[in-house]
């Protein structure tokens, strides 16, 4: 009987210790950092006294939660957090402080954004481009949903899926399309910045998201930036490289697109040095017309006076080297 009484007393003491540990852990979320530190020190001492260490105490509490509500998602998540804390003491407190820091930063950004627009209502109001796309998109909305700018259009509303052709055609016609990769990049980033603003201003849980027609337009110009537009100059090649550096996958498709761009560049003046091929013609014109000035030769070939001077100096060095091969 005495042994059973001792066992029962030990179980009661452990239950009391687990209850105390649970209350201490609640204080890990306190906005007062000194209260967090005090709770952490008390939890360490308690775990050491009852279970022989911090990790063992948190493992005991996790096991109790798993046993009390087996199969519950909430208990599974809490148990996992406790086991993570056991492996990384103080991690729960660091995470709580980081959340507060981010929340404070977000509020400061939100206030700055509202100040820039003048009011919250002005920040949320559709821009001219948004208004144009929203108005055009009404024709593809379900009956009764025409006034909801976030309602599906032609059954589409998930931005990671390809919009149906009718919606792609509509948003392409509503506003002029970018004619260069660099312009497509700039419009894509502008839509992403606008989404960030709407997310920041929005009050509800989760992200606000762009109106459906605007999300479809963003999808379209991102595809143009990604590979649907051909490169027409160095700025376009740089923009295309930026896409694949920042957001390209690992399936190798970006290499194919960039290879196509560079192949095209090989047959156009895209990457060619503006002075390439000019050297021989400059030397020939100087020989044929010794009285011509550098400016006149440059005008004849469509290059600068400085470029002509550079090529003539290069020709002099070549002739000098040929006359004195040994130095």
TAMOJO-V874880 format. One record per backbone hydrogen bond with DSSP energy under -0.5 kcal/mol. CO is the residue of the C=O (numbers start at 1). NH is the residue of the N-H. Records with the same first field share a line. If there is no record, write none. Layout:
BEGIN
CO = NH  NH
END
This chain:
BEGIN
1 = 5
2 = 6
3 = 7
4 = 8
5 = 9
6 = 10
7 = 11
8 = 12
9 = 13
10 = 14
11 = 15
12 = 16
13 = 17
14 = 18
15 = 19
16 = 20
17 = 21
18 = 22
19 = 23
20 = 24
21 = 25
22 = 26
23 = 27
24 = 27
25 = 28
26 = 29
27 = 30
31 = 33
32 = 36
33 = 37
34 = 38
35 = 39
36 = 40
37 = 41
38 = 42
39 = 43
40 = 44
41 = 45
42 = 46
43 = 47
44 = 48
45 = 49
46 = 50
47 = 51  52  53
48 = 52
53 = 57
54 = 58
55 = 59
56 = 60
57 = 61
58 = 62
59 = 63
60 = 64
61 = 65
62 = 66
63 = 67
64 = 68
65 = 69
67 = 70
69 = 72
72 = 76
73 = 77
74 = 78
75 = 79
76 = 80
77 = 81
78 = 82
79 = 83
80 = 84
81 = 85
82 = 86
83 = 87
84 = 88
88 = 91
90 = 94
91 = 95
92 = 96
93 = 97
94 = 98
95 = 99
96 = 100
97 = 101
98 = 102
99 = 103
100 = 104
101 = 105
102 = 106
103 = 107
104 = 108
105 = 109
106 = 110
107 = 111
108 = 112
109 = 113
110 = 114
111 = 115
112 = 116
113 = 117
114 = 118
119 = 123
120 = 124
121 = 125
127 = 131
128 = 132
129 = 133
130 = 134
131 = 135
132 = 136
133 = 137
134 = 138
135 = 138
136 = 139
137 = 140
138 = 141
140 = 154
142 = 145
145 = 148
147 = 149
148 = 151
149 = 212
152 = 142
153 = 156
156 = 153
157 = 159
158 = 161
164 = 167  168
165 = 169
166 = 170
167 = 171
168 = 172
169 = 173
170 = 174
171 = 175
180 = 184
181 = 185
182 = 186
183 = 187
184 = 188
185 = 189
186 = 190
187 = 191
188 = 192
189 = 193
190 = 194
191 = 195
192 = 196
193 = 197
194 = 198
195 = 199
196 = 200
197 = 201
198 = 202
211 = 215
212 = 216
213 = 217
214 = 218
215 = 219
216 = 220
217 = 221
218 = 222
219 = 223
220 = 224
221 = 225
222 = 226
223 = 227  228
224 = 229
233 = 236  237
234 = 238
235 = 239
236 = 240
237 = 241
238 = 242
239 = 243
240 = 244
241 = 245
242 = 246
243 = 247
244 = 248
252 = 255  256
253 = 257
254 = 258
255 = 259
256 = 260
257 = 261
258 = 262
259 = 263
260 = 264
261 = 265
262 = 266
264 = 267
265 = 268  271
273 = 276
275 = 278
277 = 281
278 = 282
279 = 283
280 = 284
281 = 285
282 = 286
283 = 287
284 = 288
285 = 289
289 = 292
293 = 297
294 = 298
295 = 299
296 = 300
297 = 301
298 = 302  303
304 = 308
305 = 309
306 = 310
307 = 311
308 = 312
309 = 313
310 = 314
311 = 315
312 = 316
313 = 317
314 = 318
315 = 319
316 = 320
317 = 321
318 = 322
319 = 323
320 = 324
322 = 325
324 = 327
END
